[in-house]
Amino acid sequence: MSDLQLNQDGQIINLPIYPHRNSLYEELHTRPSPKIDTPCYVTHIALLRGEGDVQQEYDLVVALCQRFSVNPPASGSSCFYQGFGGFEFRWERHTEFSTYTFIRPIDEQKEEEFALAFIPKDWLNQLPGELVVALNIRVQDQESNEAEQNHFFEGQRLVGSYVANGKAKALNSFRLHSDGFGRCLVINNGLNAYQTGRLVQRILELDTYRLTALMGLPVARSLSADVSLMESQLAEINQKIAEIQTEQDERALLKRLSLIAAKVEQYRSDTNYRFAATNAYHALVGKRLEQVFEQRISGMQTMREFLERRLTPGIRTCNSVRDRLEDLSRRIHRTTSLLRTRVEVSIESQNQKLLASMDRRSSLQLRLQQTVEGLSVVAISYYLLSLLGYGFEGMVRWGLPLDSKIASGIAMPIVLGLVYWGVRRHIKALAKHTKSQR
């Protein structure tokens, strides 16, 4: 952050500068309206950009400047406005499209062509992107009769109104003509060059935004049938949930539901930006209609009436498909939760049965263990008493005054007690060791 010296009443003030201070000042002055003298032709085209088109379009703007010996825009510029001698060139880069506007005065003494006719064809053919908007506007100060209007618009039905609070008239067919361009006729009845420029800019933006707003309509129409199919499939799954009999049925329904959910989320991901842009562009159309200040021409439909009747249904179709996808997503979530609850209840029931079975097995193992312990005590005691019996008989033969059977009888409870104590101690030690290993 560098410092700025401010000279205020002869005093030098050094203050740190906010890094974006200059750009904030310039932001209010970007994309200014043109100054348009009447009469003139205006040609406006808008192309959707691809991912790699930004540098190419900048290079082409620089190339056009070099052809006409004009200073090119700075690197990284997003707009450029410059006079090229016989015409004015305006280039603007928007979020997803770029516009190229050419303004050329009309010479009443010559047979005139639209402004684009004087732009190098090889340069035009290299413009990157897909053409969406192509509009020719004629601005004149003389009223045109019906025959002249029919010739200019090739007999198309017209829509129009007085604009700029009655200081101009704008006529438009909102159709493509034989040259692939739309056409608009503006009759200036008292606007100065700056006012004319603002009016023309609003008309250009109106045509651009109405078309870009409808770019979501083909997407919505292409998805409508699939959305209807997924809605019916979800309804079928909801009906079958009550008929589930086995775990296999649950898994099959959950698999179908997962496939539908994945498809819905993919559609939402693919269309969220397009449908959001549709509504944003539609809002801009409404704003531009307000800014032209329409007044009705007797017997003619105004631009607002025409666009509200023709444009609004398309926007509603886009919003309807968007809302249906969102509703599908919410319903799938609820159905998935319900199905998972059933699965969890089923698993819980299985777990309880398993635990009960394990309890029974543990009880059987305990009884078996106790039986084995008793048998072990008896068996070990039997062999120990047998060994002691041999010992007692040996002592008798050695000459000791001892009855071997009486001695074995006396030793039997002692041996049983010691063996029982030893077996229990061994089992406890083994259990303690096993527990410590876990």
C-alpha positions as CSV (number, residue, x, y, z in Angstrom):
1,M,0.0,0.0,0.0
2,S,1.7,3.2,-1.2
3,D,1.2,6.7,0.1
4,L,-0.6,9.6,-1.6
5,Q,0.2,13.2,-1.3
6,L,-2.9,15.3,-1.0
7,N,-2.6,19.0,-1.6
8,Q,-5.4,20.7,0.4
9,D,-5.2,24.5,0.8
10,G,-1.5,24.5,0.3
11,Q,-0.9,21.7,2.8
12,I,0.6,18.4,1.8
13,I,-1.0,15.4,3.4
14,N,0.5,11.9,3.1
15,L,-2.0,9.1,3.5
16,P,-1.9,5.4,2.7
17,I,-4.0,4.5,-0.3
18,Y,-6.6,1.7,-0.4
19,P,-5.4,-0.6,-3.2
20,H,-8.6,-0.5,-5.2
21,R,-9.3,3.2,-4.8
22,N,-8.8,4.2,-8.4
23,S,-10.8,1.2,-9.7
24,L,-13.7,2.1,-7.4
25,Y,-13.8,5.6,-8.9
26,E,-13.5,4.3,-12.5
27,E,-16.3,1.7,-11.9
28,L,-19.0,4.3,-12.2
29,H,-17.6,5.4,-15.5
30,T,-17.2,2.0,-17.2
31,R,-19.3,1.2,-20.3
32,P,-20.5,4.8,-20.9
33,S,-23.3,5.5,-23.4
34,P,-22.1,6.5,-26.9
35,K,-22.6,9.9,-28.4
36,I,-24.8,9.4,-31.5
37,D,-25.5,12.0,-34.1
38,T,-28.6,11.6,-36.2
39,P,-28.9,10.1,-38.8
40,C,-26.7,7.0,-38.4
41,Y,-26.6,3.2,-38.6
42,V,-25.8,1.0,-35.5
43,T,-24.9,-2.6,-35.9
44,H,-24.7,-4.7,-32.7
45,I,-23.6,-8.3,-32.3
46,A,-23.2,-10.4,-29.2
47,L,-21.4,-13.8,-29.1
48,L,-21.2,-16.4,-26.3
49,R,-17.6,-16.9,-25.3
50,G,-15.9,-20.3,-24.8
51,E,-13.3,-20.9,-22.1
52,G,-10.4,-20.1,-24.4
53,D,-11.9,-17.1,-26.2
54,V,-10.9,-14.2,-23.9
55,Q,-7.4,-13.8,-25.2
56,Q,-8.4,-14.4,-28.8
57,E,-11.1,-11.7,-28.8
58,Y,-8.6,-9.3,-27.2
59,D,-6.0,-10.1,-29.9
60,L,-8.6,-9.5,-32.6
61,V,-9.6,-6.1,-31.2
62,V,-5.9,-5.2,-31.2
63,A,-5.6,-6.4,-34.8
64,L,-8.5,-4.2,-35.9
65,C,-6.9,-1.2,-34.2
66,Q,-3.7,-1.9,-36.1
67,R,-5.5,-2.0,-39.4
68,F,-6.9,1.4,-38.9
69,S,-3.8,2.9,-37.1
70,V,-5.7,3.3,-33.8
71,N,-4.2,2.9,-30.3
72,P,-5.3,-0.5,-29.0
73,P,-6.8,-1.2,-25.5
74,A,-4.6,-2.0,-22.6
75,S,-3.9,-5.6,-21.8
76,G,-6.6,-7.1,-19.6
77,S,-9.2,-4.5,-20.6
78,S,-12.9,-5.6,-20.6
79,C,-14.2,-2.8,-22.7
80,F,-13.0,-0.4,-25.5
81,Y,-14.5,2.6,-27.2
82,Q,-12.8,4.3,-30.0
83,G,-13.5,6.3,-33.2
84,F,-12.0,4.6,-36.3
85,G,-12.4,7.5,-38.8
86,G,-15.5,6.5,-40.7
87,F,-17.1,4.6,-37.8
88,E,-17.1,4.2,-34.0
89,F,-16.2,0.8,-32.5
90,R,-17.4,-0.4,-29.1
91,W,-16.3,-3.7,-27.5
92,E,-17.5,-4.9,-24.1
93,R,-16.8,-8.2,-22.4
94,H,-19.7,-9.4,-20.1
95,T,-19.9,-12.4,-17.8
96,E,-20.7,-15.0,-20.5
97,F,-20.8,-13.0,-23.8
98,S,-19.0,-10.2,-25.6
99,T,-20.6,-7.5,-27.6
100,Y,-19.3,-5.6,-30.7
101,T,-21.1,-2.4,-31.7
102,F,-20.4,-0.3,-34.8
103,I,-21.8,3.2,-35.3
104,R,-21.6,4.9,-38.7
105,P,-23.2,8.2,-39.8
106,I,-25.5,8.1,-42.8
107,D,-24.6,10.1,-45.9
108,E,-28.0,11.1,-47.4
109,Q,-26.4,11.7,-50.8
110,K,-25.3,8.0,-51.2
111,E,-27.1,4.7,-51.2
112,E,-26.4,3.4,-47.7
113,E,-25.7,0.0,-46.2
114,F,-25.7,-1.1,-42.5
115,A,-22.6,-0.2,-40.4
116,L,-21.3,-3.8,-40.5
117,A,-20.9,-3.7,-44.3
118,F,-17.7,-1.5,-43.9
119,I,-15.9,-3.8,-41.4
120,P,-13.3,-6.2,-42.8
121,K,-15.0,-9.6,-43.5
122,D,-11.9,-11.6,-42.7
123,W,-11.8,-10.0,-39.3
124,L,-15.5,-10.6,-38.6
125,N,-15.1,-14.3,-39.6
126,Q,-12.5,-14.8,-36.9
127,L,-14.6,-13.5,-34.0
128,P,-14.7,-16.3,-31.3
129,G,-17.9,-17.6,-29.8
130,E,-21.4,-18.4,-30.9
131,L,-23.6,-15.6,-32.3
132,V,-26.7,-14.9,-30.2
133,V,-27.6,-11.3,-31.0
134,A,-27.4,-9.5,-34.3
135,L,-29.2,-6.2,-34.6
136,N,-29.2,-3.3,-37.1
137,I,-30.6,0.0,-35.9
138,R,-31.3,3.0,-38.2
139,V,-31.6,6.4,-36.4
140,Q,-33.2,9.2,-38.4
141,D,-34.8,12.5,-37.7
142,Q,-37.5,12.3,-40.4
143,E,-40.8,10.4,-39.9
144,S,-41.1,7.4,-42.2
145,N,-44.3,6.4,-44.0
146,E,-45.8,2.9,-44.1
147,A,-44.2,2.0,-47.3
148,E,-40.7,2.9,-46.0
149,Q,-41.3,1.0,-42.9
150,N,-42.5,-2.1,-44.8
151,H,-39.4,-1.9,-47.0
152,F,-37.1,-1.5,-44.0
153,F,-38.7,-4.3,-42.0
154,E,-39.5,-6.5,-45.0
155,G,-43.2,-6.5,-44.3
156,Q,-42.9,-7.8,-40.7
157,R,-45.5,-6.9,-38.2
158,L,-44.2,-4.1,-36.0
159,V,-44.1,-3.4,-32.3
160,G,-43.2,0.0,-31.0
161,S,-44.0,3.1,-29.0
162,Y,-43.0,6.7,-28.3
163,V,-39.9,6.6,-26.1
164,A,-37.8,9.1,-24.1
165,N,-40.9,10.8,-22.9
166,G,-42.2,11.3,-26.4
167,K,-39.0,12.8,-27.9
168,A,-38.4,9.7,-30.1
169,K,-40.2,6.7,-31.6
170,A,-38.8,3.2,-31.6
171,L,-40.2,0.5,-34.0
172,N,-39.1,-3.1,-33.8
173,S,-40.3,-6.4,-35.3
174,F,-38.3,-8.6,-32.8
175,R,-37.7,-11.0,-35.7
176,L,-34.8,-12.0,-37.9
177,H,-34.8,-10.6,-41.4
178,S,-33.3,-11.9,-44.7
179,D,-29.8,-10.9,-43.7
180,G,-30.0,-12.8,-40.4
181,F,-30.2,-9.6,-38.3
182,G,-33.0,-8.1,-36.3
183,R,-33.9,-4.5,-37.2
184,C,-35.0,-1.5,-35.2
185,L,-36.0,2.0,-36.5
186,V,-35.5,5.0,-34.2
187,I,-37.0,8.3,-35.2
188,N,-35.4,11.2,-33.3
189,N,-37.8,14.1,-32.6
190,G,-35.6,16.3,-30.4
191,L,-33.0,14.3,-28.6
192,N,-29.4,15.5,-28.5
193,A,-26.5,13.3,-29.3
194,Y,-26.0,12.1,-25.7
195,Q,-29.7,11.4,-25.2
196,T,-29.8,9.5,-28.5
197,G,-26.8,7.5,-27.4
198,R,-28.4,6.5,-24.1
199,L,-31.6,5.6,-25.8
200,V,-29.8,3.4,-28.4
201,Q,-27.8,1.7,-25.7
202,R,-30.9,0.8,-23.8
203,I,-32.5,-0.6,-26.9
204,L,-29.4,-2.6,-27.7
205,E,-29.3,-4.0,-24.1
206,L,-33.0,-4.7,-24.2
207,D,-32.6,-6.9,-27.3
208,T,-29.4,-8.5,-25.9
209,Y,-30.9,-9.4,-22.5
210,R,-34.3,-10.6,-23.9
211,L,-32.4,-13.2,-26.0
212,T,-29.9,-14.2,-23.3
213,A,-32.9,-14.5,-20.9
214,L,-34.4,-17.1,-23.2
215,M,-31.3,-19.2,-23.4
216,G,-32.6,-21.3,-20.5
217,L,-35.8,-22.1,-22.4
218,P,-34.3,-24.9,-24.6
219,V,-32.7,-26.4,-21.6
220,A,-36.0,-26.3,-19.6
221,R,-37.9,-27.9,-22.5
222,S,-35.3,-30.7,-23.0
223,L,-35.5,-31.5,-19.2
224,S,-39.3,-31.3,-18.8
225,A,-40.0,-34.9,-20.0
226,D,-37.2,-36.4,-17.9
227,V,-38.4,-34.5,-14.8
228,S,-42.0,-35.8,-15.4
229,L,-40.6,-39.3,-15.7
230,M,-38.6,-39.0,-12.5
231,E,-41.7,-37.6,-10.7
232,S,-43.7,-40.7,-11.7
233,Q,-40.9,-43.0,-10.7
234,L,-40.6,-41.4,-7.3
235,A,-44.4,-41.8,-6.8
236,E,-44.1,-45.4,-7.7
237,I,-41.3,-45.9,-5.2
238,N,-43.4,-44.3,-2.5
239,Q,-46.3,-46.6,-3.1
240,K,-44.0,-49.7,-3.0
241,I,-42.5,-48.8,0.3
242,A,-45.7,-49.9,2.1
243,E,-45.4,-53.3,0.2
244,I,-41.9,-54.1,1.2
245,Q,-41.6,-57.7,2.4
246,T,-37.9,-58.6,2.5
247,E,-34.6,-57.0,2.9
248,Q,-33.9,-57.5,-0.8
249,D,-37.0,-55.4,-1.6
250,E,-35.6,-52.6,0.6
251,R,-32.2,-52.7,-1.1
252,A,-33.8,-52.7,-4.6
253,L,-35.9,-49.6,-3.8
254,L,-33.0,-47.8,-2.2
255,K,-30.9,-48.5,-5.3
256,R,-33.6,-47.1,-7.6
257,L,-34.0,-44.1,-5.4
258,S,-30.2,-43.4,-5.4
259,L,-30.1,-43.5,-9.2
260,I,-33.0,-41.0,-9.4
261,A,-31.4,-38.7,-6.7
262,A,-28.0,-38.8,-8.6
263,K,-29.8,-37.8,-11.8
264,V,-31.7,-35.0,-10.2
265,E,-28.7,-33.5,-8.6
266,Q,-26.8,-33.7,-11.8
267,Y,-29.5,-31.8,-13.6
268,R,-29.6,-29.2,-10.8
269,S,-25.9,-28.8,-11.0
270,D,-26.0,-28.4,-14.8
271,T,-28.9,-25.9,-14.9
272,N,-28.5,-23.8,-11.7
273,Y,-26.3,-21.2,-13.4
274,R,-28.4,-21.1,-16.6
275,F,-31.7,-20.6,-14.7
276,A,-30.2,-18.1,-12.3
277,A,-28.9,-16.1,-15.3
278,T,-32.3,-16.4,-17.0
279,N,-33.9,-14.6,-14.1
280,A,-31.1,-12.0,-13.8
281,Y,-31.4,-11.2,-17.6
282,H,-35.2,-11.0,-17.3
283,A,-34.9,-8.5,-14.5
284,L,-32.6,-6.4,-16.7
285,V,-35.1,-6.5,-19.5
286,G,-37.7,-5.1,-17.1
287,K,-35.3,-2.4,-16.0
288,R,-34.4,-1.3,-19.6
289,L,-38.1,-1.1,-20.5
290,E,-38.6,1.3,-17.6
291,Q,-35.7,3.4,-18.7
292,V,-36.9,4.0,-22.3
293,F,-40.1,5.6,-20.9
294,E,-42.6,4.2,-23.3
295,Q,-45.8,5.9,-24.4
296,R,-48.4,4.2,-26.5
297,I,-48.7,4.7,-30.3
298,S,-52.3,4.4,-31.2
299,G,-53.1,1.0,-32.8
300,M,-49.7,-0.5,-32.0
301,Q,-48.6,-2.9,-29.3
302,T,-45.9,-1.5,-27.0
303,M,-42.6,-3.2,-26.5
304,R,-43.5,-3.9,-22.8
305,E,-46.8,-5.5,-23.8
306,F,-45.2,-7.6,-26.5
307,L,-42.3,-8.8,-24.3
308,E,-44.5,-9.5,-21.2
309,R,-46.8,-11.6,-23.4
310,R,-44.1,-13.5,-25.3
311,L,-41.1,-13.4,-22.9
312,T,-42.7,-14.0,-19.6
313,P,-44.1,-17.5,-20.4
314,G,-40.7,-18.7,-21.4
315,I,-39.2,-17.4,-18.1
316,R,-42.0,-19.1,-16.2
317,T,-41.2,-22.4,-18.0
318,C,-37.6,-22.1,-16.9
319,N,-38.7,-21.3,-13.3
320,S,-41.2,-24.2,-13.3
321,V,-38.5,-26.8,-14.3
322,R,-36.1,-25.3,-11.8
323,D,-38.8,-25.5,-9.0
324,R,-39.8,-29.0,-10.0
325,L,-36.1,-30.2,-9.8
326,E,-35.8,-28.6,-6.3
327,D,-39.1,-30.2,-5.2
328,L,-37.9,-33.5,-6.5
329,S,-34.7,-33.2,-4.6
330,R,-36.6,-32.5,-1.3
331,R,-39.1,-35.3,-1.9
332,I,-36.3,-37.8,-2.7
333,H,-34.6,-36.7,0.6
334,R,-37.8,-37.4,2.6
335,T,-38.4,-40.8,0.8
336,T,-34.8,-41.8,1.4
337,S,-35.1,-40.9,5.1
338,L,-38.2,-43.0,5.3
339,L,-36.7,-45.9,3.5
340,R,-33.5,-45.7,5.6
341,T,-35.6,-45.6,8.8
342,R,-37.3,-48.9,7.7
343,V,-33.9,-50.4,7.0
344,E,-32.6,-49.2,10.4
345,V,-35.6,-50.7,12.2
346,S,-35.1,-54.0,10.3
347,I,-31.4,-54.0,11.2
348,E,-32.2,-53.2,14.8
349,S,-34.7,-56.1,14.9
350,Q,-32.0,-58.4,13.5
351,N,-29.5,-57.2,16.0
352,Q,-31.9,-57.9,18.9
353,K,-32.5,-61.4,17.6
354,L,-28.8,-61.9,17.2
355,L,-28.2,-60.7,20.8
356,A,-30.9,-63.0,22.1
357,S,-29.3,-65.9,20.3
358,M,-25.9,-64.9,21.7
359,D,-27.3,-64.8,25.2
360,R,-28.7,-68.3,24.7
361,R,-25.4,-69.5,23.4
362,S,-23.6,-67.9,26.3
363,S,-25.9,-69.6,28.8
364,L,-25.3,-73.0,27.1
365,Q,-21.6,-72.4,27.1
366,L,-21.7,-71.5,30.8
367,R,-23.6,-74.7,31.7
368,L,-21.3,-76.7,29.5
369,Q,-18.2,-75.1,31.1
370,Q,-19.6,-75.8,34.6
371,T,-20.2,-79.4,33.6
372,V,-16.7,-79.7,32.1
373,E,-15.2,-78.2,35.3
374,G,-17.0,-80.8,37.4
375,L,-15.9,-83.6,35.2
376,S,-12.4,-82.2,35.2
377,V,-12.3,-82.1,39.0
378,V,-13.6,-85.7,39.3
379,A,-11.2,-87.0,36.7
380,I,-8.1,-85.3,38.1
381,S,-9.1,-86.3,41.6
382,Y,-9.6,-89.9,40.5
383,Y,-6.1,-90.1,39.0
384,L,-4.5,-88.4,42.0
385,L,-6.2,-90.7,44.5
386,S,-5.1,-93.7,42.3
387,L,-1.5,-92.4,42.6
388,L,-1.9,-91.9,46.3
389,G,-3.3,-95.4,46.6
390,Y,-0.2,-96.8,45.0
391,G,1.9,-94.8,47.5
392,F,-0.1,-96.0,50.5
393,E,0.3,-99.6,49.4
394,G,4.0,-99.1,49.0
395,M,4.2,-97.8,52.6
396,V,2.3,-100.8,53.9
397,R,4.7,-103.2,52.2
398,W,7.6,-101.2,53.6
399,G,6.3,-102.2,56.9
400,L,4.5,-99.0,58.1
401,P,1.5,-99.6,60.3
402,L,-1.0,-98.1,57.7
403,D,-4.2,-99.2,56.1
404,S,-4.0,-98.0,52.5
405,K,-7.8,-98.0,52.0
406,I,-8.4,-95.9,55.1
407,A,-5.7,-93.5,54.1
408,S,-7.2,-93.2,50.6
409,G,-10.6,-92.5,52.1
410,I,-9.1,-89.8,54.3
411,A,-7.2,-88.2,51.4
412,M,-10.2,-88.1,49.0
413,P,-12.0,-85.0,50.3
414,I,-8.6,-83.2,50.7
415,V,-7.7,-84.1,47.1
416,L,-11.1,-83.1,45.8
417,G,-10.9,-79.7,47.5
418,L,-7.4,-79.0,46.3
419,V,-8.2,-80.0,42.7
420,Y,-11.4,-77.9,42.7
421,W,-9.5,-74.9,44.1
422,G,-6.8,-75.3,41.6
423,V,-9.1,-75.6,38.6
424,R,-11.1,-72.5,39.6
425,R,-7.9,-70.5,40.1
426,H,-6.6,-71.5,36.7
427,I,-9.9,-70.6,35.0
428,K,-9.9,-67.1,36.7
429,A,-6.3,-66.5,35.7
430,L,-7.1,-67.4,32.1
431,A,-10.1,-65.2,32.0
432,K,-8.1,-62.3,33.5
433,H,-5.4,-62.7,30.9
434,T,-7.9,-62.9,28.0
435,K,-9.6,-59.7,29.2
436,S,-6.2,-57.8,29.4
437,Q,-5.4,-58.8,25.8
438,R,-8.6,-57.2,24.4
